Amino acid sequence: MDEAYENLANAIILLAVKDYRQAMRSRNPVMQTRLEKFFRSTWFGVLTKMDPEFLITRLKEENVG
């Protein structure tokens, strides 16, 4: 059962990452801000141990490079 929850958590995070990439491509600062708020939220911390600042930085670097 734990694997199902882990898969769900990963799917939520992957969708947020996909949405963030799309927001950067379409130059949608409102959506970027909302997603950054999610990445920094307690809920994100429940879903993963990933450092949100690291994730945001890497996603922004993708957009530049």
MODELLER restraints for C-alpha pairs under 7 A, 6 or more apart:
rsr = mdl.restraints
at = mdl.atoms
rsr.add(forms.Gaussian(group=physical.xy_distance, feature=features.Distance(at['CA:9:A'], at['CA:47:A']), mean=5.27, stdev=0.5))
rsr.add(forms.Gaussian(group=physical.xy_distance, feature=features.Distance(at['CA:16:A'], at['CA:35:A']), mean=6.82, stdev=0.5))
rsr.add(forms.Gaussian(group=physical.xy_distance, feature=features.Distance(at['CA:20:A'], at['CA:32:A']), mean=5.90, stdev=0.5))
rsr.add(forms.Gaussian(group=physical.xy_distance, feature=features.Distance(at['CA:20:A'], at['CA:35:A']), mean=6.41, stdev=0.5))
rsr.add(forms.Gaussian(group=physical.xy_distance, feature=features.Distance(at['CA:23:A'], at['CA:31:A']), mean=5.97, stdev=0.5))
rsr.add(forms.Gaussian(group=physical.xy_distance, feature=features.Distance(at['CA:23:A'], at['CA:32:A']), mean=5.79, stdev=0.5))
rsr.add(forms.Gaussian(group=physical.xy_distance, feature=features.Distance(at['CA:24:A'], at['CA:32:A']), mean=6.89, stdev=0.5))
rsr.add(forms.Gaussian(group=physical.xy_distance, feature=features.Distance(at['CA:38:A'], at['CA:44:A']), mean=6.42, stdev=0.5))
rsr.add(forms.Gaussian(group=physical.xy_distance, feature=features.Distance(at['CA:39:A'], at['CA:52:A']), mean=5.40, stdev=0.5))
rsr.add(forms.Gaussian(group=physical.xy_distance, feature=features.Distance(at['CA:40:A'], at['CA:52:A']), mean=5.72, stdev=0.5))
